[in-house]
Amino acid sequence: MLTKNEKREKFIKLAEGRTQAALDAIRKIGNLSNKRAYEYDDADARKILKALREAVGDLERKFSSSDGSTNTFKL
């Protein structure tokens, strides 16, 4: 069984890595907004944004609070 300190260390390691990966993925999705490289319409963009908002909403409900966002996630 993990101690309280070990659980905390594990949480920090996983949270930082997973959050940074999510931020990187969101930036990559943002790159799709380049109309010179990609063809999309407003409906496509709205669908992407709605899916991301819903995912963030689910996350907020799981944690029961929101702290805002930063470029690099650190606990």
MOPAC internal coordinates of N, CA, C and O (Angstrom, degrees):
PM7 1SCF
backbone

  N    0.0000 0     0.00 0     0.00 0    0    0    0
  C    1.4573 1     0.00 0     0.00 0    1    0    0
  C    1.5307 1   109.20 1     0.00 0    2    1    0
  O    1.2310 1   120.83 1   -42.28 1    3    2    1
  N    1.3193 1   116.01 1   137.72 1    3    2    1
  C    1.4554 1   120.70 1  -179.63 1    5    3    2
  C    1.5251 1   110.84 1   -78.08 1    6    5    3
  O    1.2310 1   121.22 1   -37.02 1    7    6    5
  N    1.3185 1   115.27 1   142.98 1    7    6    5
  C    1.4663 1   120.00 1   175.67 1    9    7    6
  C    1.5229 1   109.03 1   -76.70 1   10    9    7
  O    1.2310 1   120.22 1   -11.98 1   11   10    9
  N    1.3209 1   117.19 1   168.02 1   11   10    9
  C    1.4552 1   122.60 1   179.03 1   13   11   10
  C    1.5271 1   110.26 1   -58.36 1   14   13   11
  O    1.2310 1   120.27 1   137.48 1   15   14   13
  N    1.3406 1   117.09 1   -42.52 1   15   14   13
  C    1.4596 1   121.84 1  -179.98 1   17   15   14
  C    1.5274 1   110.81 1   -65.82 1   18   17   15
  O    1.2310 1   120.32 1   138.70 1   19   18   17
  N    1.3304 1   116.99 1   -41.30 1   19   18   17
  C    1.4620 1   120.42 1   178.90 1   21   19   18
  C    1.5281 1   111.11 1   -65.18 1   22   21   19
  O    1.2310 1   120.71 1   140.82 1   23   22   21
  N    1.3319 1   116.25 1   -39.18 1   23   22   21
  C    1.4609 1   120.07 1   177.53 1   25   23   22
  C    1.5236 1   110.30 1   -62.98 1   26   25   23
  O    1.2310 1   120.49 1   139.12 1   27   26   25
  N    1.3357 1   116.66 1   -40.88 1   27   26   25
  C    1.4659 1   121.41 1   179.19 1   29   27   26
  C    1.5204 1   110.97 1   -64.13 1   30   29   27
  O    1.2310 1   120.56 1   133.88 1   31   30   29
  N    1.3234 1   116.53 1   -46.12 1   31   30   29
  C    1.4632 1   120.75 1   179.11 1   33   31   30
  C    1.5280 1   111.00 1   -61.42 1   34   33   31
  O    1.2310 1   120.38 1   138.47 1   35   34   33
  N    1.3108 1   116.87 1   -41.53 1   35   34   33
  C    1.4587 1   121.34 1   178.87 1   37   35   34
  C    1.5254 1   110.23 1   -64.55 1   38   37   35
  O    1.2310 1   120.45 1   136.73 1   39   38   37
  N    1.3362 1   116.74 1   -43.27 1   39   38   37
  C    1.4595 1   120.99 1   178.28 1   41   39   38
  C    1.5227 1   110.71 1   -59.12 1   42   41   39
  O    1.2310 1   120.19 1   131.70 1   43   42   41
  N    1.3262 1   117.25 1   -48.30 1   43   42   41
  C    1.4613 1   121.26 1  -178.47 1   45   43   42
  C    1.5196 1   110.68 1   -60.02 1   46   45   43
  O    1.2310 1   120.41 1   132.78 1   47   46   45
  N    1.3099 1   116.83 1   -47.22 1   47   46   45
  C    1.4691 1   120.71 1  -178.82 1   49   47   46
  C    1.5234 1   110.82 1   -60.20 1   50   49   47
  O    1.2310 1   120.06 1   131.35 1   51   50   49
  N    1.3216 1   117.49 1   -48.65 1   51   50   49
  C    1.4578 1   120.99 1  -178.37 1   53   51   50
  C    1.5266 1   111.99 1   -69.86 1   54   53   51
  O    1.2310 1   120.23 1   138.07 1   55   54   53
  N    1.3323 1   117.16 1   -41.93 1   55   54   53
  C    1.4641 1   120.63 1  -178.16 1   57   55   54
  C    1.5252 1   111.52 1   -63.45 1   58   57   55
  O    1.2310 1   120.19 1   136.14 1   59   58   57
  N    1.3197 1   117.25 1   -43.86 1   59   58   57
  C    1.4620 1   119.88 1   179.84 1   61   59   58
  C    1.5170 1   111.24 1   -64.09 1   62   61   59
  O    1.2310 1   119.88 1   133.65 1   63   62   61
  N    1.3207 1   117.83 1   -46.35 1   63   62   61
  C    1.4561 1   120.64 1  -179.25 1   65   63   62
  C    1.5144 1   113.07 1   -65.80 1   66   65   63
  O    1.2310 1   120.54 1   134.65 1   67   66   65
  N    1.3200 1   116.57 1   -45.35 1   67   66   65
  C    1.4670 1   119.86 1  -178.69 1   69   67   66
  C    1.5190 1   111.98 1   -68.92 1   70   69   67
  O    1.2310 1   120.16 1   141.63 1   71   70   69
  N    1.3197 1   117.30 1   -38.37 1   71   70   69
  C    1.4582 1   119.86 1   179.63 1   73   71   70
  C    1.5164 1   110.27 1   -68.14 1   74   73   71
  O    1.2310 1   120.12 1   138.21 1   75   74   73
  N    1.3173 1   117.37 1   -41.79 1   75   74   73
  C    1.4647 1   119.71 1   178.22 1   77   75   74
  C    1.5233 1   110.33 1   -62.97 1   78   77   75
  O    1.2310 1   119.96 1   139.93 1   79   78   77
  N    1.3288 1   117.69 1   -40.07 1   79   78   77
  C    1.4665 1   121.08 1   177.58 1   81   79   78
  C    1.5294 1   110.86 1   -62.79 1   82   81   79
  O    1.2310 1   120.05 1   139.73 1   83   82   81
  N    1.3285 1   117.50 1   -40.27 1   83   82   81
  C    1.4586 1   121.39 1   178.66 1   85   83   82
  C    1.5285 1   110.51 1   -65.49 1   86   85   83
  O    1.2310 1   120.12 1   136.74 1   87   86   85
  N    1.3344 1   117.38 1   -43.26 1   87   86   85
  C    1.4665 1   120.66 1   177.92 1   89   87   86
  C    1.5218 1   111.25 1   -61.96 1   90   89   87
  O    1.2310 1   120.51 1   138.74 1   91   90   89
  N    1.3225 1   116.64 1   -41.26 1   91   90   89
  C    1.4671 1   120.67 1   177.66 1   93   91   90
  C    1.5255 1   110.74 1   -63.06 1   94   93   91
  O    1.2310 1   120.31 1   138.15 1   95   94   93
  N    1.3312 1   117.02 1   -41.85 1   95   94   93
  C    1.4619 1   121.23 1   179.28 1   97   95   94
  C    1.5257 1   110.82 1   -64.37 1   98   97   95
  O    1.2310 1   119.84 1   140.51 1   99   98   97
  N    1.3156 1   117.92 1   -39.49 1   99   98   97
  C    1.4667 1   121.43 1   178.40 1  101   99   98
  C    1.5207 1   109.94 1   -64.78 1  102  101   99
  O    1.2310 1   120.08 1   139.05 1  103  102  101
  N    1.3328 1   117.45 1   -40.95 1  103  102  101
  C    1.4701 1   120.09 1   177.12 1  105  103  102
  C    1.5274 1   110.42 1   -60.89 1  106  105  103
  O    1.2310 1   120.52 1   139.62 1  107  106  105
  N    1.3315 1   116.60 1   -40.38 1  107  106  105
  C    1.4668 1   120.44 1   179.03 1  109  107  106
  C    1.5257 1   111.15 1   -65.05 1  110  109  107
  O    1.2310 1   120.22 1   141.08 1  111  110  109
  N    1.3256 1   117.18 1   -38.92 1  111  110  109
  C    1.4598 1   120.17 1   175.60 1  113  111  110
  C    1.5284 1   109.10 1   -61.62 1  114  113  111
  O    1.2310 1   120.54 1   139.38 1  115  114  113
  N    1.3367 1   116.56 1   -40.62 1  115  114  113
  C    1.4649 1   120.66 1   177.61 1  117  115  114
  C    1.5134 1   112.67 1   -59.37 1  118  117  115
  O    1.2310 1   120.34 1   148.33 1  119  118  117
  N    1.3199 1   116.96 1   -31.67 1  119  118  117
  C    1.4637 1   120.26 1   178.14 1  121  119  118
  C    1.5291 1   111.95 1   -62.81 1  122  121  119
  O    1.2310 1   120.36 1   156.95 1  123  122  121
  N    1.3296 1   116.91 1   -23.05 1  123  122  121
  C    1.4641 1   120.69 1   179.08 1  125  123  122
  C    1.5239 1   112.25 1   -68.26 1  126  125  123
  O    1.2310 1   119.74 1   169.46 1  127  126  125
  N    1.3195 1   118.10 1   -10.54 1  127  126  125
  C    1.4620 1   121.29 1  -179.39 1  129  127  126
  C    1.5313 1   112.51 1   -75.98 1  130  129  127
  O    1.2310 1   120.06 1   174.47 1  131  130  129
  N    1.3144 1   117.50 1    -5.53 1  131  130  129
  C    1.4625 1   122.00 1  -179.95 1  133  131  130
  C    1.5316 1   109.47 1   -71.51 1  134  133  131
  O    1.2310 1   120.80 1   -77.61 1  135  134  133
  N    1.3338 1   116.08 1   102.39 1  135  134  133
  C    1.4748 1   121.31 1  -176.88 1  137  135  134
  C    1.5274 1   112.58 1   -68.59 1  138  137  135
  O    1.2310 1   119.68 1   161.57 1  139  138  137
  N    1.3173 1   118.22 1   -18.43 1  139  138  137
  C    1.4652 1   119.59 1   176.43 1  141  139  138
  C    1.5220 1   111.85 1   -73.82 1  142  141  139
  O    1.2310 1   120.81 1   154.47 1  143  142  141
  N    1.3400 1   116.06 1   -25.53 1  143  142  141
  C    1.4610 1   119.92 1  -177.51 1  145  143  142
  C    1.5278 1   113.06 1  -103.53 1  146  145  143
  O    1.2310 1   120.27 1   157.13 1  147  146  145
  N    1.3509 1   117.09 1   -22.87 1  147  146  145
  C    1.4614 1   120.55 1  -173.16 1  149  147  146
  C    1.5174 1   111.08 1  -135.27 1  150  149  147
  O    1.2310 1   121.08 1   -27.26 1  151  150  149
  N    1.3121 1   115.54 1   152.74 1  151  150  149
  C    1.4558 1   122.06 1   176.61 1  153  151  150
  C    1.5206 1   108.59 1  -112.21 1  154  153  151
  O    1.2310 1   120.68 1   -58.28 1  155  154  153
  N    1.3310 1   116.30 1   121.72 1  155  154  153
  C    1.4628 1   121.34 1   177.55 1  157  155  154
  C    1.5150 1   108.41 1  -153.89 1  158  157  155
  O    1.2310 1   120.87 1   -16.89 1  159  158  157
  N    1.3234 1   115.94 1   163.11 1  159  158  157
  C    1.4636 1   119.29 1   176.20 1  161  159  158
  C    1.5242 1   109.78 1  -117.02 1  162  161  159
  O    1.2310 1   121.15 1    -4.12 1  163  162  161
  N    1.3182 1   115.40 1   175.88 1  163  162  161
  C    1.4619 1   120.32 1  -177.49 1  165  163  162
  C    1.5235 1   111.97 1   -60.85 1  166  165  163
  O    1.2310 1   120.09 1   146.02 1  167  166  165
  N    1.3170 1   117.44 1   -33.98 1  167  166  165
  C    1.4719 1   120.60 1   179.32 1  169  167  166
  C    1.5291 1   110.50 1   -63.15 1  170  169  167
  O    1.2310 1   120.30 1   140.20 1  171  170  169
  N    1.3208 1   117.04 1   -39.80 1  171  170  169
  C    1.4678 1   120.56 1   177.76 1  173  171  170
  C    1.5231 1   110.45 1   -61.69 1  174  173  171
  O    1.2310 1   121.06 1   133.03 1  175  174  173
  N    1.3289 1   115.57 1   -46.97 1  175  174  173
  C    1.4698 1   120.43 1  -179.25 1  177  175  174
  C    1.5242 1   110.63 1   -62.30 1  178  177  175
  O    1.2310 1   120.36 1   137.13 1  179  178  177
  N    1.3345 1   116.91 1   -42.87 1  179  178  177
  C    1.4676 1   120.33 1   179.17 1  181  179  178
  C    1.5298 1   111.84 1   -61.63 1  182  181  179
  O    1.2310 1   120.19 1   141.37 1  183  182  181
  N    1.3300 1   117.25 1   -38.63 1  183  182  181
  C    1.4709 1   120.97 1   178.60 1  185  183  182
  C    1.5294 1   111.05 1   -63.80 1  186  185  183
  O    1.2310 1   120.67 1   136.81 1  187  186  185
  N    1.3178 1   116.33 1   -43.19 1  187  186  185
  C    1.4713 1   120.63 1   178.58 1  189  187  186
  C    1.5197 1   109.89 1   -62.85 1  190  189  187
  O    1.2310 1   120.63 1   131.12 1  191  190  189
  N    1.3267 1   116.41 1   -48.88 1  191  190  189
  C    1.4681 1   120.44 1  -178.47 1  193  191  190
  C    1.5252 1   111.80 1   -63.55 1  194  193  191
  O    1.2310 1   120.11 1   140.92 1  195  194  193
  N    1.3172 1   117.40 1   -39.08 1  195  194  193
  C    1.4681 1   120.82 1   178.43 1  197  195  194
  C    1.5227 1   110.46 1   -63.12 1  198  197  195
  O    1.2310 1   120.26 1   135.60 1  199  198  197
  N    1.3343 1   117.10 1   -44.40 1  199  198  197
  C    1.4648 1   120.70 1  -179.97 1  201  199  198
  C    1.5270 1   111.04 1   -62.16 1  202  201  199
  O    1.2310 1   120.45 1   138.58 1  203  202  201
  N    1.3268 1   116.75 1   -41.42 1  203  202  201
  C    1.4643 1   120.74 1   179.24 1  205  203  202
  C    1.5272 1   111.16 1   -67.64 1  206  205  203
  O    1.2310 1   120.18 1   137.88 1  207  206  205
  N    1.3386 1   117.27 1   -42.12 1  207  206  205
  C    1.4672 1   120.14 1   177.79 1  209  207  206
  C    1.5242 1   111.55 1   -61.45 1  210  209  207
  O    1.2310 1   120.87 1   137.74 1  211  210  209
  N    1.3277 1   115.94 1   -42.26 1  211  210  209
  C    1.4620 1   119.65 1   179.56 1  213  211  210
  C    1.5272 1   111.15 1   -64.37 1  214  213  211
  O    1.2310 1   120.38 1   140.05 1  215  214  213
  N    1.3282 1   116.87 1   -39.95 1  215  214  213
  C    1.4621 1   120.14 1   178.78 1  217  215  214
  C    1.5242 1   110.97 1   -64.91 1  218  217  215
  O    1.2310 1   120.46 1   138.77 1  219  218  217
  N    1.3277 1   116.73 1   -41.23 1  219  218  217
  C    1.4615 1   120.45 1   177.80 1  221  219  218
  C    1.5247 1   110.10 1   -66.55 1  222  221  219
  O    1.2310 1   120.08 1   140.32 1  223  222  221
  N    1.3140 1   117.46 1   -39.68 1  223  222  221
  C    1.4577 1   120.91 1   177.39 1  225  223  222
  C    1.5212 1   111.60 1   -60.46 1  226  225  223
  O    1.2310 1   120.55 1   137.10 1  227  226  225
  N    1.3377 1   116.55 1   -42.90 1  227  226  225
  C    1.4642 1   120.83 1   176.64 1  229  227  226
  C    1.5251 1   110.41 1   -60.64 1  230  229  227
  O    1.2310 1   120.73 1   136.43 1  231  230  229
  N    1.3143 1   116.21 1   -43.57 1  231  230  229
  C    1.4599 1   121.30 1   179.52 1  233  231  230
  C    1.5257 1   111.03 1   -61.93 1  234  233  231
  O    1.2310 1   120.52 1   134.88 1  235  234  233
  N    1.3186 1   116.62 1   -45.12 1  235  234  233
  C    1.4660 1   120.38 1   179.28 1  237  235  234
  C    1.5191 1   111.16 1   -60.69 1  238  237  235
  O    1.2310 1   120.67 1   138.35 1  239  238  237
  N    1.3335 1   116.32 1   -41.65 1  239  238  237
  C    1.4662 1   119.09 1   178.50 1  241  239  238
  C    1.5261 1   111.41 1   -63.28 1  242  241  239
  O    1.2310 1   120.36 1   142.26 1  243  242  241
  N    1.3177 1   116.91 1   -37.74 1  243  242  241
  C    1.4701 1   119.97 1   179.29 1  245  243  242
  C    1.5234 1   111.82 1   -65.37 1  246  245  243
  O    1.2310 1   120.27 1   141.36 1  247  246  245
  N    1.3071 1   117.08 1   -38.64 1  247  246  245
  C    1.4619 1   120.97 1  -179.88 1  249  247  246
  C    1.5244 1   112.81 1   -90.70 1  250  249  247
  O    1.2310 1   120.19 1   166.94 1  251  250  249
  N    1.3285 1   117.24 1   -13.06 1  251  250  249
  C    1.4668 1   123.98 1  -179.76 1  253  251  250
  C    1.5207 1   113.93 1    60.91 1  254  253  251
  O    1.2310 1   120.12 1  -158.04 1  255  254  253
  N    1.3211 1   117.38 1    21.96 1  255  254  253
  C    1.4588 1   121.55 1   173.62 1  257  255  254
  C    1.5143 1   108.57 1  -167.75 1  258  257  255
  O    1.2310 1   121.05 1   -17.71 1  259  258  257
  N    1.3367 1   115.60 1   162.29 1  259  258  257
  C    1.4608 1   120.05 1   174.89 1  261  259  258
  C    1.5248 1   108.80 1  -133.40 1  262  261  259
  O    1.2310 1   120.78 1   -38.71 1  263  262  261
  N    1.3155 1   116.11 1   141.29 1  263  262  261
  C    1.4702 1   121.47 1  -175.74 1  265  263  262
  C    1.5242 1   113.45 1  -112.66 1  266  265  263
  O    1.2310 1   119.23 1  -175.18 1  267  266  265
  N    1.3008 1   119.07 1     4.82 1  267  266  265
  C    1.4504 1   119.95 1  -175.62 1  269  267  266
  C    1.5186 1   110.27 1    88.60 1  270  269  267
  O    1.2310 1   120.44 1     8.36 1  271  270  269
  N    1.3241 1   116.76 1  -171.64 1  271  270  269
  C    1.4542 1   119.59 1  -177.13 1  273  271  270
  C    1.5163 1   111.21 1  -131.01 1  274  273  271
  O    1.2310 1   121.39 1   -23.68 1  275  274  273
  N    1.3115 1   114.94 1   156.32 1  275  274  273
  C    1.4522 1   122.58 1   176.50 1  277  275  274
  C    1.5182 1   108.29 1  -135.87 1  278  277  275
  O    1.2310 1   120.23 1   -15.42 1  279  278  277
  N    1.3223 1   117.16 1   164.58 1  279  278  277
  C    1.4481 1   120.44 1   178.21 1  281  279  278
  C    1.5061 1   112.19 1   -69.12 1  282  281  279
  O    1.2310 1   120.20 1   138.47 1  283  282  281
  N    1.3146 1   117.21 1   -41.53 1  283  282  281
  C    1.4532 1   122.07 1   178.33 1  285  283  282
  C    1.5100 1   107.79 1  -120.75 1  286  285  283
  O    1.2310 1   120.95 1   -53.97 1  287  286  285
  N    1.3067 1   115.80 1   126.03 1  287  286  285
  C    1.4557 1   119.85 1  -176.49 1  289  287  286
  C    1.5225 1   109.90 1   -85.41 1  290  289  287
  O    1.2310 1   120.41 1   -51.73 1  291  290  289
  N    1.3129 1   116.82 1   128.27 1  291  290  289
  C    1.4663 1   123.95 1   175.16 1  293  291  290
  C    1.5160 1   108.57 1  -141.76 1  294  293  291
  O    1.2310 1   120.36 1   -39.75 1  295  294  293
  N    1.2891 1   116.92 1   140.25 1  295  294  293
  C    1.4684 1   120.67 1   176.45 1  297  295  294
  C    1.5041 1   110.26 1   -91.13 1  298  297  295
  O    1.2310 1   120.10 1   180.00 1  299  298  297

